[in-house]
């Protein structure tokens, strides 16, 4: 059986893109606002101009970094579900993150997200088996903005046993995350062996790293935490309007991030990544779910695979402002492309409005879509059992297979039974009602009322709370942020 797949770039295209990216890195350079990280590059032989905060990388330095990076990484979880990526047929998908707003499907309105919303999203993501890892889906806007990311990470690791992916805006925040997860696992050595979280490091396109982000990347790499070098090109705004030009910047940024991780700690896990799109040149807004965004992310994934690196990219995305047919169309096309190009990790479940709003009901619907796409990519397995010639002979012309033993053996493996779609009420359809949204609302309520996430044990929670208290991450009344078993 062959898995369905696609490719966009020829071998010649890949070589030309690589050469273009090397020219960008060696001739244009990258702005690194951290003096300590510039020193790291300087010690490795890079051309550093401190007056302009500019670092130029030659081919030798980039090539040695590609060679030292691991070909696969371990994605672990406190629940014990560990996978190695890339793996044969293994593709993980996560929630979108982290907009400051949620969409209420019952009222059709948008509002600011809160810590309570974040808990609900994490519990819902934990309940949905299609969610392979969890990115804290929303910002807790009811907490201090300069520390809310600390709270969001803490809630994520406390309310799901799945792998958590987040970001760190400073070395201090990176240390906080490392200390929390080391407390959960027992030691930093155990975290290095079983990284239950990974972090996204996002340059400011084009070709710039702020000090906090760069220093966090170094801290995480030294601890053995997988770093996702996420380039976010916006064609026509911060990258060239051409897809190829934007891809050249995406690739250059990823090679710079990779080099940074390897200089910090040779052999540290690094992931090649892109979540890119275009600017609407009429309005000036960023658009998700466009053909060009799909091409950029898909081609970037192919470049990452060319270097032998694990990959992560935008998956289901859209620019729709509600749970409309536009949201479904764009989400399906972007998710299908990411699946077919073979991206190892994808983000985007539950997002609408250019990744600026999250919807619990959309998360449920997107998981249904993901199940459909996974089943389609699996293709057709042709074996003696699946051919079912014995069953065909037993039933013969005019027979029925409902009661045949072959159906009982194959149905769960072969047939994807819908959980949200196709469950229509037994009445005449109402043209003003979207039945898919109605059932997603019901399914969301059911999951949130019945699912009990595996909480941290009392002893582990105590250690995590000590870390939180040390960093000042407490509720306004001085209480702890999360429950425990």
Secondary structure by P-SEA (a helix, b strand, c coil): ccccccccccaaaaaaaaaaaaaaaacbbbbbccaaaaaaaaaacccccccccbbbbcaaaaaaaaaacccccccccccccccccccccbbbbbbbccccccccccccbbbbbcaaaaaaaaaaaaaccccccccccccccccccccaaaaaaaaaaaccccbbbbccccaaaaaaaaaaaaaaaccaaaaaacccbbbbbbccccccccaaaaaaaaaaaaacccccccccccccccccccaaaaaaaaaaaaaaaaaaaaaaccccbbbbbbbcccccccccccccccaaaaaaaaaaaaaaaaaccccccccbbbccccccaaaaaaaaaaaaaaaaacccccccccccccccbbbaaaaaaaaaaaaaaaaaaacccccccccaaaaaaaacccccccccccccccccccccccccccccccccccccccaaaaaaaaaaaaaaaccccccccaaaaaaaaaaaaaacccccccccccccc
